[in-house]
Amino acid sequence: MILHYITRTSRKAKDWPFAKTLSALTPEFKIFADEVNTNYKSKIELLFVVYPKMFIFAIKMAFSSLTAKQYPDIVLLESDVEILSYCIVRKILLKPYVQICYSCFIFTGSSSSTLGWLKRKYYKLILSSVQKVIVHSKREVENYSILFPNDAHKFEYVAYGIGAPADKIDYEKQERVDNMILTAGRSCRDYSCLIKAAQKTPYKYQILCDSYHAIADDRPAPNVTVIRACFGQEYTKKIFEAQIIVIPLARHDISAGQMVLLHAMAYRKPIIITETDSIKDYLHVDNCVYFVPSGDDKALAAAITKLMKDKKLRVELASNAGVNYDGFFTPEVMAKNYHQVLMEFYHSISE
């Protein structure tokens, strides 16, 4: 199997554990990587700045892949933009067919019935151009199979995995900031619930979120601060400083919260998170998170207060979280799972 992988996450993505493990498992593997900044403050910036950058990247990488010495059997792509670009370039170059695997697919729909209909039509077109779709929760396989019945056979669940380059330190040995609680992320977050809960407690809260759509106010409450630019080592430092990581989720039907959840687990933190089916897919060790019901600010405030007053429980949750991450959700484990799915797919189309 000749496998190509296109990613805009980083120029150094080829040196990351996921790519290295995939390369070791698949000798005829080639990665095409660059870094594209997709942060935006408004829909106008998204349409006229971010999307053009994504298309330029995707077209460039598609040309590189389709003119490589080793022509791919399968190409792993991470967005609709990359899929459209790859199909366009393939037609321009009059190249043979390539099996496309759409990685990390998420469909969010729309509150507008018209826009929702248009989005479904658009993604039906996208999905008709791919042969395998990887999602990161079992619930999504069920939901998308109903939403896109013609492509139901293409969806497959693979658990997400994430790197943790900093040293892992037991919770009791971490240099934490007194009374500091952290949350992070932009997708499907219920920050309004968190802010209401925060106002019922005496603790300090930091929200790491670069999306003004997810949360517009930089100081939504006296004890809540939003930090817009916090990445890399600074992001990891904030995780270590926190007493608790809180992940309030707004949706049950799509993948959301896994990245922050896995970072928090990797770095041995006690975690409070909204109970959803997609999150349950990521728990293989008992008592490694503290669940709260969706949208219940009183329950969230009570959970925060309980953990902040019970150090023994925080230590237990943090330790179990680390065991859960190390055993099941490293990028090496994810690469092995991807390889298995892609090899099974390759054998099925080669028969």
PEJOQUI-V973352 format. One record per residue. N is the residue number from 1. PHI is phi in degrees with one decimal (NA if undefined). PSI is psi as a letter, one per 40 degrees, with the letter a starting at -180 (none if undefined). D_CENTER is the distance of its C-alpha to the mean C-alpha in whole Angstrom. Layout:
{{N	PHI	PSI	D_CENTER} {N	PHI	PSI	D_CENTER}}
//
This chain:
{{1	NA	h	27} {2	-96.2	h	26} {3	-115.6	h	22} {4	-110.7	i	21} {5	-132.7	h	17} {6	-110.9	h	17} {7	-143.6	i	14} {8	-104.3	e	14} {9	-72.8	d	12} {10	-170.9	i	15} {11	-64.7	d	19} {12	-97.2	e	19} {13	-58.8	d	16} {14	-65.8	d	19} {15	-94.2	e	19} {16	-77.3	i	16} {17	-56.5	d	16} {18	-60.6	d	14} {19	-66.7	d	16} {20	-63.4	d	20} {21	-68.2	d	19} {22	-63.0	d	19} {23	-66.5	d	22} {24	-65.3	d	24} {25	-80.9	d	23} {26	-126.1	g	24} {27	-53.8	d	27} {28	-93.9	g	27} {29	-122.0	h	23} {30	-140.6	h	23} {31	-109.0	h	20} {32	-119.1	h	20} {33	-129.7	i	18} {34	-155.8	i	18} {35	-115.9	h	17} {36	-120.8	h	16} {37	-77.0	h	16} {38	-107.4	e	14} {39	-72.0	i	15} {40	-153.2	i	18} {41	-104.1	e	20} {42	-144.9	i	21} {43	-63.9	d	21} {44	-63.3	d	24} {45	-64.0	d	22} {46	-61.2	d	19} {47	-70.8	d	22} {48	-105.9	e	24} {49	-122.0	d	22} {50	-70.2	d	19} {51	-60.5	d	19} {52	-58.5	d	22} {53	-62.4	d	21} {54	-66.0	d	18} {55	-67.3	d	21} {56	-60.6	d	23} {57	-58.4	d	21} {58	-65.1	d	20} {59	-63.8	d	24} {60	-59.3	d	24} {61	-70.6	d	22} {62	-63.1	d	23} {63	-60.5	d	27} {64	-63.3	d	26} {65	-66.7	d	25} {66	-78.7	e	28} {67	-112.7	e	30} {68	-67.8	i	29} {69	-60.5	d	32} {70	-97.9	h	30} {71	-73.4	h	29} {72	-74.6	i	26} {73	-82.3	d	26} {74	-134.2	i	22} {75	-121.4	h	20} {76	-99.3	h	16} {77	-121.4	i	15} {78	-115.9	e	11} {79	-158.3	i	13} {80	-62.3	d	16} {81	-62.0	d	17} {82	-66.7	d	17} {83	-66.7	d	19} {84	-58.4	d	21} {85	-62.6	d	22} {86	-64.0	d	23} {87	-65.7	d	25} {88	-64.2	d	27} {89	-64.5	d	28} {90	-60.7	d	28} {91	-70.5	d	31} {92	-61.4	d	32} {93	-83.6	e	33} {94	56.1	f	34} {95	-89.8	i	32} {96	-63.7	i	32} {97	-65.6	i	29} {98	-125.7	h	26} {99	-74.2	h	24} {100	-105.8	h	20} {101	-108.3	h	17} {102	-90.9	h	14} {103	-94.7	i	11} {104	64.1	f	8} {105	-67.8	h	10} {106	-138.3	h	10} {107	-117.7	h	13} {108	-104.4	e	14} {109	69.2	a	18} {110	-156.6	i	20} {111	-71.4	d	22} {112	-88.1	h	25} {113	-63.5	d	27} {114	-67.6	d	28} {115	-64.9	d	24} {116	-62.1	d	23} {117	-63.4	d	25} {118	-64.5	d	25} {119	-64.0	d	21} {120	-64.3	d	22} {121	-61.4	d	24} {122	-63.0	d	22} {123	-74.9	d	19} {124	-62.8	d	22} {125	-64.3	d	23} {126	-60.8	d	20} {127	-66.8	d	20} {128	-68.3	e	24} {129	-94.6	e	23} {130	-117.9	i	21} {131	-113.8	e	22} {132	-147.1	h	18} {133	-129.1	h	15} {134	-99.1	h	12} {135	-120.9	i	10} {136	-114.1	f	8} {137	-153.3	i	11} {138	-67.8	d	15} {139	-60.6	d	15} {140	-66.0	d	14} {141	-57.0	d	16} {142	-65.5	d	19} {143	-65.5	d	18} {144	-70.5	d	18} {145	-65.2	d	21} {146	-77.9	d	23} {147	-70.7	d	21} {148	-125.3	g	22} {149	-60.8	d	25} {150	-68.2	e	26} {151	-116.0	e	22} {152	-57.1	d	22} {153	-71.6	e	23} {154	-88.2	d	20} {155	-79.6	h	17} {156	-145.5	h	16} {157	-85.9	h	14} {158	-134.4	h	12} {159	-62.4	i	10} {160	-73.8	i	7} {161	-137.6	i	9} {162	-145.7	i	9} {163	-79.4	i	12} {164	-137.5	g	14} {165	-70.4	d	17} {166	-75.4	i	19} {167	-60.9	h	22} {168	-86.3	h	21} {169	-123.1	h	24} {170	-57.0	i	25} {171	-53.3	d	24} {172	-67.0	d	28} {173	-96.5	e	28} {174	-77.1	i	26} {175	-89.4	g	27} {176	-94.4	i	26} {177	-93.0	h	27} {178	-56.5	h	29} {179	62.1	e	28} {180	-96.7	h	25} {181	-120.1	h	22} {182	-120.5	i	18} {183	-140.2	i	15} {184	-154.5	i	12} {185	116.7	i	10} {186	-125.1	d	10} {187	-92.5	h	9} {188	54.4	f	11} {189	-95.7	i	13} {190	-102.5	g	17} {191	-70.8	d	18} {192	-64.1	d	21} {193	-64.9	d	22} {194	-61.9	d	21} {195	-64.6	d	23} {196	-62.5	d	26} {197	-65.7	d	25} {198	-59.5	d	25} {199	-70.6	e	29} {200	-93.6	e	30} {201	-127.9	i	30} {202	-92.1	e	31} {203	-90.6	i	28} {204	-98.4	i	26} {205	-126.9	h	23} {206	-122.4	h	20} {207	-112.4	h	17} {208	-94.1	h	15} {209	-156.7	h	14} {210	-91.8	e	15} {211	-99.8	h	15} {212	-75.1	e	19} {213	-70.8	d	18} {214	-71.7	d	16} {215	-153.2	h	19} {216	-86.6	d	22} {217	-92.4	h	24} {218	-76.8	e	24} {219	-138.5	g	26} {220	-71.9	e	25} {221	-154.7	i	28} {222	-56.9	d	30} {223	-106.2	e	28} {224	-126.0	h	25} {225	-121.1	h	23} {226	-100.7	h	21} {227	-108.9	h	20} {228	-85.4	d	18} {229	-123.1	h	18} {230	-151.0	h	17} {231	-135.3	i	15} {232	58.4	b	15} {233	-64.8	d	18} {234	-66.4	d	19} {235	-61.8	d	16} {236	-62.7	d	16} {237	-60.2	d	20} {238	-63.1	d	19} {239	-62.0	d	17} {240	-63.2	d	20} {241	-71.8	d	23} {242	-73.2	i	21} {243	-76.0	d	23} {244	-141.2	i	21} {245	-104.4	h	17} {246	-115.2	h	16} {247	-127.0	g	13} {248	-87.6	h	15} {249	-107.7	i	13} {250	-104.8	e	15} {251	-127.6	i	14} {252	-104.5	e	15} {253	-100.3	e	15} {254	-134.2	i	11} {255	-68.6	h	8} {256	-159.4	i	7} {257	90.2	e	7} {258	-65.3	d	6} {259	-63.0	d	5} {260	-66.3	d	8} {261	-56.6	d	10} {262	-70.4	d	10} {263	-60.8	d	11} {264	-63.2	d	14} {265	-65.5	d	15} {266	-57.8	d	15} {267	-98.2	f	17} {268	58.9	f	19} {269	-116.1	i	19} {270	-73.6	h	20} {271	-125.3	h	17} {272	-107.9	h	18} {273	-145.8	i	16} {274	-63.4	h	16} {275	-77.0	h	17} {276	-135.8	i	15} {277	-62.7	d	16} {278	-65.9	d	12} {279	-71.0	d	12} {280	-61.5	d	15} {281	-63.3	e	14} {282	-106.2	e	13} {283	-120.9	h	16} {284	-114.9	e	19} {285	-124.3	h	21} {286	-63.5	i	23} {287	54.1	f	23} {288	-110.7	e	20} {289	-143.3	i	18} {290	-112.4	h	20} {291	-83.9	i	20} {292	-131.0	i	21} {293	-71.8	i	22} {294	-66.6	h	20} {295	70.2	e	22} {296	-102.0	g	24} {297	-68.4	d	25} {298	-67.6	d	28} {299	-65.7	d	26} {300	-66.0	d	23} {301	-61.6	d	26} {302	-65.8	d	28} {303	-66.1	d	25} {304	-60.8	d	25} {305	-61.5	d	28} {306	-60.0	d	29} {307	-68.2	d	26} {308	-65.1	d	28} {309	-94.3	e	31} {310	-124.1	g	30} {311	-64.0	d	30} {312	-59.4	d	30} {313	-67.0	d	28} {314	-61.8	d	25} {315	-62.8	d	26} {316	-63.0	d	26} {317	-60.9	d	22} {318	-63.8	d	21} {319	-64.3	d	23} {320	-65.2	d	22} {321	-62.2	d	18} {322	-63.6	d	19} {323	-64.2	d	20} {324	-61.1	d	18} {325	-64.7	d	15} {326	-59.6	d	18} {327	-84.6	d	19} {328	-133.8	e	16} {329	-133.0	f	12} {330	-77.1	i	13} {331	-63.8	d	12} {332	-65.1	d	16} {333	-64.8	d	16} {334	-61.8	d	13} {335	-62.1	d	15} {336	-63.3	d	18} {337	-68.1	d	16} {338	-61.2	d	15} {339	-59.3	d	19} {340	-62.1	d	20} {341	-63.1	d	19} {342	-68.0	d	20} {343	-66.7	d	23} {344	-61.9	d	24} {345	-64.3	d	23} {346	-61.5	d	25} {347	-64.3	d	28} {348	-67.8	d	28} {349	-87.4	e	29} {350	-89.6	e	31} {351	-71.3	none	34}}
//
